[in-house]
Amino acid sequence: MGEHARPISVAGKVMAILNAFALGDVRLNLSEICRRAELPLATGHRLVRELVAGGFLERVPDGTYRIGTRLWRIGSQAPAVTGLRELALPHMEDLYEATHDNVQLAVRRDLRVLVVERLRGTRSVPVLTQVGQTLPLHTTGLGKVLLAHAPVEVREAVLAGELTRHAARSITDPAELRRCIEQVRHSGYSVTRDEMTLGAASVGVPVRDADGEVVAALSLVARTRSADLRRLLPPLTTAARALSRDVAVRWRGRPDMFTPDRNARA
């Protein structure tokens, strides 16, 4: 809270806890949250526990906390976030009409993929992805694109962390994943087959702003047996380029607005 008065009301204490993350830290332990919020440990523990139960904060396996998906969903109504989705939807609809496969738009949030929009038709391969859901970076077409263009610190954190196997072909070896994301940087697109969901394949490409920074990723998800790059990549690339042009002219967001590591750059 710094120069501000110590919060007295319950609402003030909750705001102080959420504001503890405003400095851009990805994760905080309970002691640090309480110190920044100027709250007694017992009070902070009770309120943090309630915020976790409500989905406004998330407790990660190492015992630290981060901003929760539910809070992001509320924040996603901000003009810059809705602006990205509104710009993307016409291009996503055209892409769906051209392919009749699942179309997904995502950004990076911390060390995860955050799905901000998706289109799925009755003839598309069944997927469980929902808007607002977070997915692994290392097993998704969207994630590999975002990981390939993330700051060095983010890439190294993912490579040093646990690479969980989600399906038969999930990459769990750091050296193999490093080679994969370098290939994505070189080729300009990512491909996954049976890495996140058995029977599903995806192709992902970056969406860039006026400065050429990657702000999002766009992907198609198809059945593994019909995921032909010659069919999927041309319309996907065309849609991403068109969206990037709109983003460059009309979007007022920043490449780092969706994730706390705003001072990190590759």
N, C-alpha and C positions, 0 to 999 in steps of 0.2 A: 504493500500500500504506500510505502515511502512517506511523502509529505502529507498524505491524506489521513484523516482521522480514522482511528480504529473502528471497524464496522460494529454497530450495536444491534440493528435489527437482523432478523433471520435472512431477509432478502439481501441485506448488505453483506452479510457473511458469505452467502452463496456467491454473490457477485465477486467478492474478494477472492474466493477460491478459484473461480473461473478466470479471473484476471491474473492469477498467478502464472498462467500459461501465456500471457500476452507478450512476454519477452522473446517468445519464439522457441522455447525449449520443447523438444519432442516429448520427453517424459520427465516426471518429477516424482520423487518419493514423498511420503506423507509428511515427513519433517520439513522438507523444503516448501511444500505447499503451505503448511501452517505458518512457517516463518515469513513467507512472502505475504500471506493474507493477514498476518498479525493476529492469529487465532491460537488459543490454547490447544494443545495436542488432542485432548479428549473431545473438544468441540469440533475441531477439524476432522477427526476420525469419524465422528457420527455423521457429519454433513457429507463428507466424501463418500461414505458408504451409501447414503441415500441417493447421491448423484450417480453413483455406479448402478444402483438398482434401477434408476430411471433411464439409464442409457446416455446420460449427459457426460459422464466420464467413463473410461474403460480402465480396468486393472489388467496389466499385462503379466505374463508368467514370472517375471523377475521381481514382482511386487511394486513396481512403479505404476504411475497413472498417466493417462493421456486423454485428450479431448475425445468424447464419444461420438459415434455415428449419428445419434439422434440430434445432438447439438449441431452437427454439420448439416443435417437435413433442414433444420430451421434456418441456419446461416445461408444455406444454398438458395434461399429466396432473395438474397441480396442482388442488386441489379447486375453486378459483374458476373455472378454465377448464372443467373437466369439468362443473361445476355448470351453467354456461350452456348447454352442449351438451345435457345431460340435461333441462334445463327446456324447451329448444327442440324436441327430437325429437318429443314427442307432437303438438305444434302443427304441425310440419312434416309429419308423417305424415297428419294430418287435411287439411292443405292439399293434399297430393299426391292424396289420395283424392277431393277435391272438383274437382281440375283435371286430374290426370294429366300435369302439366308438371313440369319440373325445379324443385326447391325448394332454395334455397341460403341459408346463414347465414354472415355474414362480419363481421369487425371491421377497423378501420384499423390498419395497422402501418407507422409512418413515413409515407412517401408512396405506399404501396401498399395494396391490399385483400388481406386474408389470409382465405382460406376456411376456416372452422372446422367446417362440416358441410354435407352436401348429400344430397339424395335424387334418384335418377333412375330412371325406369321404362323398360321396353322400348318404350313408345309415345311417349316424350318425344323432342324434338328432340335429336340427338346433340351433346354438348358435351364439351370436353376438360378441364373443371375438375376438380381433385382436391383433397381435403382437405389443407390445409397449403400449397397453392399460393398464390402472390401474383399479383395481377392489377392492371392500371392503374386508377387512380381515375377517369380522365376518359372511359373508354370502356365502363364497366359500370354497370348499374343499381344494384348494391350500392355501387360506388365513388362515384357521383354523390350518393347519399344521405349517405354518410360524409363526403364532401368538403363538402357543403352545410352540415353541422353540425360541421365541424372548426374548430379555432382559426384565427383570421385568418392567423397566420403560416404555417400549413400550406396554406391556400387560396392565399395569395400565392406560396408556393414552387412549388406545382403550376402556377399560371398563368404563372410566370416561367420554368419549365423547358421541356424538350422535350415537346411533345404528339405522341407518335408515332401514326402512322396504322396501325391494325390491320386495318381493313376499309373498305369503300367509303364509309361514312358517319361514320367517326371524326371527332370534332371536333378540329381542329388549330389553330384560331384562338383565342387567349386571350380576346378580347372576346366571342366567341360562347359560349365555355365559361363565362365569368363570368355572362352572361345566363342560361345554362342552370341553373347551380347556384342562382342567385337565384330562378328559377322553382320549383326543387325545394323550396327553403325556404318559398316562398309556398304551393305546392299541397300539400306533404306527401308527395309521391311522385316518383319518377323514371321515365323511359321511355327505352329505347334501342332502335334498330332498325338492324341491320346495322352496328353500330359496333365490336363486338369480334369477332364471327363472322358471316360472310355467311349469311343465312338464319335468323338467330336474333334474337329481340327479348326484352327483359327489362323487368320492372316491379319497382321496389324501394321499400321503405318502412322507416322507422326503428323500432328497438326501444329503449325508454327505461327508465331506472331510476326509483326512487322520487322522485328529485329532478327528473325530467323530462329528464335528460341522455341523449343518444343514446349507447348502449353498443355497438350492433351494427346491422346492416341485414339484412332478410329480403327475398328476391326470388323471383320466378317467371321462368323462361326458357322461352319457347315459340317455335314457328315464326313467322317474321315475318308470314306470310300469315294466321295464326290468332290473332295477339296483339291481341285486342280488349279494351280497357280495361274495358268493361262486363261482360266475363266474368271477367277476372283480378283487377281491383282490389278488388272487395268481399270475396272470400274471403281475399285477401292482407292487407288491412287488418284484417279480423276476427282472423286468426291473429296478426298483430303486436301488436294490442291485448291479446289474451289472454296472449301471451308477456310483454308488458311488465308486465302485472299480476302474473304469477308472478315475474318478475325483481324487481319492487318489493318483494315480500314475502319471497322465499326466496333471492335471489342475494346473495352477500357480496363480490362483486368491486367494482371501481371503473371509471368510464368510461375512465380513462387507463392501465389495467393492461396493455394490449396493445401500447402504443407508448411510446417513450422520452421524448416531449415532455410530461412530466407536469406541468410548471409553466406550460405555455402554456394560455391560455383565450381564447375569442373574446370 
